[in-house]
């Protein structure tokens, strides 16, 4: 870890992060158990991921209804389920493929099948991007279009470096969250960036720590605290060129906090 140089990932908070998570029971990840609802053709916790990641983006669907649709075949209108079905499929794809550039772009194509026009999935945007709240307030201004491809090149180079490194468990959690945050700040695509960033975070965790990571309800935790989630992203500043990653610790600590979800929450 020491002496490793990254192109875009800021690591200045790593020591502070190690101290902050020293008392967090990260080992509980290995104790997670799948739901009895899961079968060979259906994953309950993939449904949790897809539903709550979609709900963060404003989709109006409840977990119980989606499980009835996906597990038991109860029909709903296609418009009610197909975006979540696409995201579910992207998570399933990630479970059997490497967390790399080619597959991340392919996953984005899958999860935006009913969001973006044909041919736009997995392709960097060429227009300005402002992320706003439901009331029209600007949350942050994404990377200018003329730097998006270059920033993505740096991002994927750093991802490749991380995939080849031996990391401690706190370091894996740190970099998973950091990949999520930096990806969201670049906001490289026309849409589906948040969904893709949350998938990437868990994908990286699973590649480094094993398949139990797919059972972590991080997307649900972000949804339950979505005002805090967006507020912590906003702490870095409004404009991409002047982001202060020194203010990122509250966001980075939200992922390990998922392990503190109560039984009633879970």
N, C-alpha and C positions, 0 to 999 in steps of 0.2 A: 504493500500500500504506500509506504513512504517513498517519495521521489517520483511517483507516477504523475505524469502530466496529462491533463485533460484539455480538450479543445474548447468545450463550452460549459461543462458541468463545474459549478463553483463548489469547492470543498472546504471553504473556510470555516464552516460550522460543524465539521465532523467531530472535533474534540468536545465541543459543547453538547453535541447530540449524544455522544457516548455517555457523558455524565448525566444527561437528562433521562436516558433510558436505562441507567444502571439498575434501577429498582423496578423496572417494568418486566413482568414475567413473560419474556419473549418465548421461553420454552413451552408455553401453553399452546403454541402453534402446533407442536407435534402431538398434542393431546386432543385436537379437534377430531370429531367423528362425523361421518356422513349421516344424512337423514335416512330413516327407514323408508321414506317415500322414493328414494333413488332406486332405479333399476338399470339394467343394461342399456336401455334406450332413453333413459331420462335421468338428469342430474338435478336434484332439488336446489343445491347451492349455486349451480350455474343459473338457474332460474332467479334466485335471489340477486345474483350479480347483474343479470340482464334487466330485471325489473327495476331495481333501485338506481342503477346507473341511468336508465331511461327516465325515471321519475325526476332525477336531478335536472334533466333537460326539459321537463314539463309534460312528459307523457302521462296521460290519465289512465292508469291501470293499477290494479291491486294484485299483490302477490297471490292471494288465494284464487282469484279468477284466472290468473295465468297458469298456475299449477293445474287447475281443473282443465284448462285448454291443452296444456302440453303433456301432462301425465295421464289424464283420463280421456282425452279426445273430445271434450265438450266443446262444441263449435261456438265461436264468436265471430262477429263481422271482421273480415280481413284487416280493415283499417285499424281495428282495435289491437291487433296482435302482431302484425307483420314486421314492424320496426323492432319490436322486442325479439321476435323470432330470428331476425337477421343478426342481432347482437348476440343472442344465445348461440347461433351458429358460429360466430366469430370466436367466442370463448371456447367452443368445442374444437375449432380449428387450432387454436393456440395450444391446447393441451397435447397435441400430437406433432407440433412443429417447433423448430428452434425460434427463439426470441431474437430475430435478426431483422435487418432492413427489408429484405425481400418479403418475409412473412408478415411483418407489421403492415407493409403496404397492401398485401393481399387481405389481411384482416380488416383493414379500413375499407377496402372494396366490398367485403362481405357485409359489414355493419351499416354501410350507407346505401345498400341496394334500393331502398325505398325512401331515401333522404335526398340523394344527389342525382342529377341527370346521368344517364348511362355514359360511361367513359370518364367521369370526374372522380370516382373513388380512387384513392391511392395516388392522386396527382396533386402536386403543390399548387396552392392558389396563386393567382396573378393579380389580385385586387386587394385593396385595403380591408382590414378587418377590425371591427370594434365589437367587443363583447359587452352586452348590456343586460341589465336586470329586466324583470317583467314590467317595471314602471318606466323604463326608458333611460335609466341612469347608466352611464358608461362605467363598467367594472374595470376594464383595462383596454389598452390599445395594443394589438398584436404586432409582431414583427412586420416592418414594411415589406411589401411584396418583392422588391428588388433584392432583399437579403434572405428571403425564405429558403431558397435552394441551398445557399451557402451555409446557413445555420443548420439545416437538416443534414448536410454532409458532416458537419462537426458533431452533431448529435449522434448520428449513426456510427461515426468513428469512435466516440466515447463509449457507446453501447457495446461495440465489438471489444474494446479494451476491457471493459468490466466483465464481459462474459468469459474472458480468458484469465481472470484473476481469482485467487483464493481470497475470500472475504469472510470475516466473522459475521455472526448473526446480526449484531447491531449495524455493521457496515452494510449488509444486504438490505435491511429495512431503510437505512439512510438513503442509499442510492436508488432503491425502488421509488421512494417518495420524491427524490430529487428528479429522477427521470420523468415522473408524472408532472411535476411542477414546471420544469423547463420546457417540456413538450407543449403544455397548455399555454405557456407564455409565448412560444414561437407561433402557436396556432397555425400549423402549416397548411391545413386543408380548408376548403370552402365550408364544411360542416362536419360534424362527427368527431371533433377534436377532443372534447371532454370524455366521450365514451371510449375513444381510442386510448387516451392517456390513462384512464382507470384500468383498462384491460392490460396495457403495457406494464403498469405497476405490479399487478398480480402475476402476470406472465413472468416477469423477471424474478419475483419472489419464488415462484414455483420452480423455475429452472435452477435456482441456487439452493433452495431449501427443501424441495420435494413436493409431491402432489398434494400434501395436506394444505399447502398454501391456497389451493383452489377453494377450500372450505371457509376461508377467512371472509367475514362479511364486511369488507372495507367499503364497498359501494353503499351498503345499507347505513353504515356509520356516517358516511359523508352526507347521505340524504337526511338522516335524522338530525344532523347538525349543519344543514346546508347553508344557513346564514353565516355560521362560523367558517365553513369551508370557503365560501366566496370572500368573506372578510379577510381570512388569512392569505388568500391569493392576492387580494387588494393591498395588503400591507407592503408589498414590494414596490408599489408605485404604479402610476398610470401608464407611462410611456415605456415602450420596450427598450429604447436606447438608454434609459436612466434607471433601470430596475436595480433595486438594492437587495441582493440576495442575503445580506446580513440580517434581514428582517424575516427570513424564511422559517425560522425554528418552529413557531406555532403551527405552521402548515405541516412541516416534516414530522411533527409529533402526533399528528392525527392518525396515521397508519398504525403505529403500535398501540394507540389508544383503543383500536378496534378489539383488541384482546380483552378489554375490560367491559365489553357489552354484557349486560346482565342476561340471565336466562329468559326473563320476560321480554327483553329487547330482541334476543336471538330467536 
